[in-house]
């Protein structure tokens, strides 16, 4: 049996829940399956039964951060990172911990450095916006410089956005169902076309949900870039695109995508992602513990879907383990 490493799943602990309830009592209206998070033996037993060797874990929190003031959230952020380290330490052979910083300035840059240098976490999770600011904002250059120096990957998770402020759970959860993939594509587009990835050459990014809308917009993105590079003087705001030092493929080659597409066993979405990202940049990931079956169904469905997919055996090996092994420093995997 080939190795399998789940490159993007989550944990949540009661200690973190209580810390954030103090900051934002409303966040309790949506929380993941705490039992599956807290009961490490149950999770390991499940991984054993379905044949997953390791799991990269991040602290969940996409429904927590929007209502937290950055000035109030640093202690809870430190606790969350201590907790993901503690969780991973219960079985270091099975869990690879990644830290989280919801904001990207000041003390949160220091917290990133603590995650990598003191806690020895494998990378850092951020969100598709930080306190309402897009990820290419000039305020975040110090954060990107720190990540560039540390040479660890960034995991990006979608977050509720001001682009659809009127949507909430009463609107059929459309912000998560359809808005989050858009936000992921928008965030990566801003990092590429603004020149952030040009200025910080060591940045590598893992996107959730197969890169959101990126695979479906490839031809449109390429056509727009070609047009603006050819007729830049006719388009306000094209300067950063014209100033890129490399073809856009050089930047997208540093963007990875997981297979967490809420799998129902179909492969057409995966095929689109494979065509866009290429076989070296797709990572097996399942978004545990979200979805049906107490957070187990997507993981159980994704594995046979990839196994039975009509792609070369080499491609399956890369997706299941080799790509994430290449992405992470050996001592952190």
C-alpha positions in Angstrom: 0.0 0.0 0.0 1.3 3.5 -0.9 1.9 6.1 1.8 -0.9 8.5 2.5 -0.5 11.9 4.1 -3.5 14.1 4.7 -2.1 17.5 4.0 -4.9 19.7 5.3 -7.2 18.8 8.2 -8.1 20.4 11.5 -8.3 20.1 15.2 -10.1 22.1 17.9 -9.8 21.7 21.7 -12.0 22.7 24.6 -9.3 25.0 25.9 -9.3 27.0 22.7 -13.1 27.0 22.5 -13.3 28.5 26.0 -10.7 31.1 25.2 -12.7 32.3 22.2 -16.0 32.2 23.9 -14.6 34.8 26.2 -13.7 37.0 23.2 -16.8 36.3 21.1 -19.7 34.4 22.7 -21.5 34.2 19.4 -19.0 31.8 17.9 -20.5 28.9 19.7 -23.3 28.8 17.2 -21.0 26.8 14.9 -18.3 24.5 16.1 -16.8 21.3 14.9 -17.1 17.9 16.4 -15.1 18.4 19.6 -15.2 14.7 20.5 -13.4 13.7 17.3 -10.9 16.5 17.9 -10.2 15.8 21.5 -10.3 12.0 21.4 -6.9 11.4 19.9 -7.2 7.6 20.1 -10.5 7.7 18.2 -8.9 9.8 15.4 -5.8 7.5 15.2 -8.0 4.4 15.1 -10.0 5.9 12.2 -6.8 6.8 10.3 -5.5 3.3 10.9 -8.7 1.7 9.6 -8.8 3.7 6.3 -5.0 3.7 5.8 -3.8 7.2 6.4 -0.2 7.4 7.7 0.1 11.0 8.8 -2.2 14.0 9.1 -1.2 17.7 8.8 -3.3 19.5 11.4 -4.2 23.2 11.8 -6.4 24.8 14.4 -9.8 25.4 13.0 -11.2 28.9 13.5 -12.7 30.3 10.3 -15.9 31.0 12.2 -14.1 32.5 15.2 -11.8 35.3 14.0 -14.0 37.7 12.2 -15.5 39.1 15.4 -12.2 39.2 17.4 -10.3 42.5 17.8 -6.6 41.9 16.9 -5.6 43.7 20.1 -7.6 41.2 22.2 -6.7 38.0 20.3 -3.0 37.5 20.7 -3.2 35.4 23.9 -5.9 33.2 22.4 -3.8 32.8 19.3 -0.8 31.7 21.4 -3.0 29.2 23.2 -4.2 27.8 19.9 -0.7 27.3 18.7 0.4 25.7 22.0 -2.6 23.4 21.7 -1.9 22.3 18.1 1.6 21.5 19.3 0.3 19.6 22.3 -2.2 17.6 20.2 0.5 16.6 17.7 2.8 15.6 20.6 0.3 12.9 21.6 1.6 10.9 18.6 4.4 12.7 16.7 4.6 9.9 14.2 1.0 10.6 13.0 0.5 14.3 13.3 2.3 17.2 11.7 1.3 20.5 13.4 0.9 23.9 11.6 0.4 27.1 13.5 -2.1 29.9 12.8 -2.0 33.6 12.8 -5.3 35.3 12.0 -3.7 38.8 11.7 -0.5 39.6 10.0 1.1 42.6 11.8 2.8 43.5 15.1 2.7 40.8 17.7 1.2 38.3 15.2 4.5 38.4 13.2 6.3 37.6 16.5 3.9 34.8 17.1 4.6 33.3 13.7 8.3 33.3 14.5 7.5 31.6 17.9 5.5 29.0 16.0 8.5 28.1 13.8 11.4 28.7 16.1 10.1 27.7 19.5 7.2 25.3 18.8 8.9 23.8 15.7 5.6 23.9 13.7 5.8 22.9 10.1 4.3 26.1 8.7 1.7 28.7 9.3 -2.0 29.0 8.5 -3.5 32.4 7.5 -6.9 33.3 6.1 -8.0 34.9 2.9 -8.2 38.3 4.5 -6.7 39.7 7.7 -9.0 42.0 9.7 -10.8 42.8 6.4 -7.6 43.8 4.5 -6.6 41.8 1.4 -3.5 39.7 1.6 -1.5 41.9 -0.7 -1.8 44.9 1.6 1.5 46.7 2.2 1.0 46.4 6.0 1.8 42.7 5.7 5.2 42.9 4.1 7.0 42.3 7.5 5.0 39.1 7.9 5.9 37.8 4.4 9.5 38.8 5.0 9.5 36.7 8.1 8.0 33.7 6.3 10.4 34.2 3.4 13.3 34.0 5.8 12.0 31.0 7.7 11.3 29.2 4.3 8.2 27.4 5.5 4.9 27.0 3.7 1.7 29.0 4.2 -1.6 27.3 4.4 -4.5 29.6 3.4 -8.0 28.9 4.6 -11.0 30.9 3.4 -12.7 33.3 5.8 -16.0 35.2 5.8 -15.4 38.3 3.6 -16.8 41.8 3.3 -17.4 41.0 -0.4 -20.6 39.3 0.7 -21.5 41.0 4.0 -25.2 40.3 3.8 -24.9 36.5 3.8 -25.1 34.5 7.0 -26.4 31.1 8.0 -30.0 32.2 7.2 -28.9 32.6 3.5 -28.4 28.9 3.0 -24.7 29.1 4.1 -23.9 30.4 0.6 -20.9 32.3 1.9 -19.2 29.0 2.8 -20.6 26.9 0.1 -19.9 29.3 -2.8 -18.2 32.4 -1.4 -15.2 30.7 0.2 -13.9 29.1 -3.1 -14.1 32.6 -4.6 -12.2 34.1 -1.8 -9.4 31.6 -2.1 -9.0 32.4 -5.8 -9.1 36.1 -5.1 -6.5 35.8 -2.4 -4.1 33.9 -4.6 -4.7 36.2 -7.5 -3.8 39.2 -5.4 -0.6 37.6 -4.1 0.4 36.7 -7.7 -0.6 39.8 -9.6 0.3 42.3 -7.0 3.9 41.1 -7.0 4.0 39.7 -3.4 5.3 36.3 -4.7 7.7 38.2 -6.9 9.2 40.1 -4.0 9.3 37.2 -1.6 10.8 34.3 -3.6 10.6 31.6 -0.9 6.9 31.8 -0.3 5.0 28.6 -1.1 1.3 28.4 -0.5 -1.1 25.5 0.2 -4.7 26.3 -0.8 -7.7 24.5 0.6 -10.6 23.1 -1.5 -8.4 22.5 -4.6 -7.6 26.2 -5.0 -11.2 27.4 -5.0 -12.1 28.8 -8.4 -8.6 29.0 -9.7 -8.8 25.9 -12.0 -12.0 27.2 -13.6 -10.6 30.7 -14.3 -7.2 29.7 -15.8 -7.9 30.7 -19.4 -9.6 34.0 -18.3 -6.6 34.9 -16.1 -4.1 34.1 -18.8 -6.1 36.1 -21.4 -6.4 39.1 -19.1 -2.7 39.1 -18.2 -1.8 38.8 -21.9 -4.1 41.7 -22.8 -2.9 44.0 -20.0 0.8 43.3 -20.8 0.1 44.1 -24.4 -2.1 47.2 -23.9 -1.1 48.2 -20.3 -1.4 51.9 -21.0 -5.1 51.4 -21.7 -5.8 49.8 -18.3 -5.5 51.6 -15.0 -3.9 49.3 -12.4 -2.1 47.1 -14.9 1.3 48.3 -13.7 2.0 45.5 -11.2 1.1 42.9 -13.8 3.5 44.5 -16.3 6.2 44.7 -13.7 6.3 41.0 -12.9 9.7 39.6 -13.4 8.6 36.1 -14.4 5.8 34.6 -16.4 2.8 33.9 -14.2 3.5 30.1 -14.3 6.6 30.7 -12.2 4.3 32.0 -9.4 1.6 29.4 -9.7 4.3 26.8 -9.6 4.6 27.8 -5.9 0.9 27.4 -5.2 -0.4 23.9 -4.1 -3.9 22.7 -3.8 -5.5 19.9 -1.7 -8.1 17.4 -2.7 -10.6 18.6 -0.1 -13.5 19.2 -2.5 -16.2 17.7 -0.2 -15.9 14.5 -2.2 -18.9 12.5 -3.3 -16.7 10.1 -5.4 -16.6 12.1 -8.6 -13.4 13.0 -10.4 -14.2 15.8 -12.9 -13.3 18.5 -10.3 -10.1 16.7 -9.4 -9.3 16.5 -13.1 -9.7 20.3 -13.5 -7.4 20.9 -10.5 -4.8 18.5 -11.9 -4.8 20.2 -15.3 -4.3 23.6 -13.6 -1.9 22.8 -10.8 -0.1 19.8 -12.3 0.8 16.5 -10.7 3.6 18.0 -8.6 1.3 20.5 -6.8 -1.8 18.5 -5.8 -1.9 17.3 -2.2 -4.2 14.7 -0.7 -6.3 16.5 1.9 -9.7 15.9 3.4 -10.8 18.7 5.7 -11.4 16.5 8.8 -13.5 16.8 10.9 -16.0 18.6 8.7 -18.7 17.1 6.5 -21.1 14.2 7.0 -20.4 11.1 9.1 -19.1 13.1 12.1 -16.3 14.5 10.0 -15.2 11.2 8.5 -17.1 10.8 5.2 -15.0 13.1 3.0 -11.8 11.4 4.1 -13.3 7.9 3.5 -14.7 9.0 0.1 -11.6 10.8 -1.2 -9.2 7.9 -0.8 -11.0 5.4 -3.1 -11.8 8.2 -5.5 -8.1 8.9 -6.0 -7.2 5.2 -6.0 -9.7 4.5 -8.8 -9.0 7.6 -10.8 -7.8 7.0 -14.3 -4.4 8.7 -13.9 -0.9 7.2 -13.8 0.3 5.4 -10.7 3.1 8.0 -10.4 0.5 10.7 -10.1 -1.3 9.0 -7.3 1.9 8.5 -5.4 2.7 12.2 -5.8 -0.8 13.2 -4.6 -0.9 10.9 -1.6 2.5 11.6 -0.1 5.4 12.6 -2.3 4.4 16.2 -3.0 3.8 17.1 0.6 7.0 15.3 1.6 8.9 17.5 -0.9 7.1 20.6 0.4 7.9 20.1 4.0 11.4 20.1 5.6 12.3 16.5 6.5 12.8 17.3 10.2 9.2 18.7 10.4 7.6 15.7 8.7 
